[in-house]
Amino acid sequence: MIGIGDDPFVAAVKPLVDAMGGEMVAPDRAGPDDVVLSWEGADVVAVRLPQLADSLDHILAALERKQGKPLADLDRKSKQEVVRVLEARGAFSVRHGVETVASALGVSRFTVYNYLNREKEA
């Protein structure tokens, strides 16, 4: 892993990579699915993007940090807002996305579907 102090460009993109749940590697270690970032004509860092299922776990963890408590401890209105945010970010296109979100929120799949349907009716 490239250290944050090694390059100002790396330091600048690190928060974005971390928010996505990606991993930064040296450009010469980039695989075919990695994204190599260049600055001023030189390859600086490669970003290894997470698998979709890993991204959902990362998004849920970030939402928990933002809320300051486990998602399961939120009130109903807050849980509905979390579902809206997750839907906007494509969380329910991931295989088992509804089940994963339901588990994180401490509700049933049926409840998550109700939250989704309520949003579509509004």
Buried (B, 14 or more C-beta within 10 A) or exposed (E): EBEEEBBEBBEEBBEEBEEBBBBBBEBEEBEEEBEEBEBEEEEBBBBBBBEEEBBBBBBBEBBBEEBEEEBEEBEEEBBBBBBBEBBEEEBBEBEEBBEBBBBBBEBEEEBBBBBBEEBEEE
